[in-house]
Amino acid sequence: MSNDSQNSPDTSSISFTALYTGHVWAANGLSAPSFHTRMGSVYYHALAPFEYIGGKIAGGNIRTFLLQRHHLIDHLVTRAIEDEGVTQVLEIACGLSPRGCRFTAKYPQLKYIEADLPGMADRKQKLLAQADALSPLHQAVALNAFTTEGPESLESVIRESFDADKPLLVITEGLVNYFDLESINHFWVRLRAALAANGGGMYLTDNYPLLHDHPFYRTMKVLRGMLGTVSRSRVSFHFGSDAEAQAHFEAQGFAPVTVHNPKDYYDLLPMPRSRGNPFVRVIEGRV
């Protein structure tokens, strides 16, 4: 094993959340039937009582935030394709995300590469074939966000899979909060450099800030520990405010940077609403 692999953060423990999230998409009519998994259904129904209690106490639950971020990212991707002419997308840590299927069906000209760890990428490629959704421009490939060399590195996938003279839209959904800020920031720095080398582009990621003035600040800290235990990961909340998040991405060279709050899109998108300020944000960084 290379030193690079030994020093990379462990991404193998996120399968629980990938299965659960995949079933959230399926249960809400956003996914293909072949993406349904038995274990995802088990997790979904096992957590139902906790989701109910969370909704009553905090005004929103995990399902609420998952759907808010998914609808908001979909909207921003649609806008990039229709208003800015984006024709190539890389979705990292794709898991069971149905976005690639939906967008390639709607936009046949779109090159859409889904990427994940080798086991998940292979599984996703087979699921795409079962869904009869695979086109020459839509495929799943192996990528480890923390590998810096070799065919599974971010740089290699971008270089080998996309046209360097066209802007690239990169998405990470449900990934960054499973790593501490120092670890994930190394990825952001490399991504910004890779986009710049590829002629520029756009980055979209969800993020859960631990807002200092949020009435459920302490509750979120408890939930962080619980989710970390279940997923066997170090769950982190990176920023204490939207302004802090924006300033951090600008310091890494992204410009302009916009932090999107789901509540600003309630009247535009078919997303569930939180009571009070939502916990999730979608960060948009340009290169």
Buried (B, 14 or more C-beta within 10 A) or exposed (E): EEEBEEEBBEBEBBBBBBBBBBBBBBBBEBBBEBBBBEEBBEBBEEBEEEBEEBBEEBBBBBBBBBBBBBBBBBBBBBEBBEEEEBBBBBBBBBBBBBBBBBBBEEBEEBBBBBBBBEEBBBBBBEBBEEBEBBBEBBBBBBBBBBBBEEEBBBBBBBEEBBEEEBBBBBBBBBBBBBBEBEBBBBBBEBBBBBBEEBBEBBBBBBBBBBBEEBEBEEBBEEBBEEBBEBBEBBBBBBBBBBEBBBEBBEEBBBEEBBBBBBBEBBEEBEBBEBEEBBBBBBBBBBB
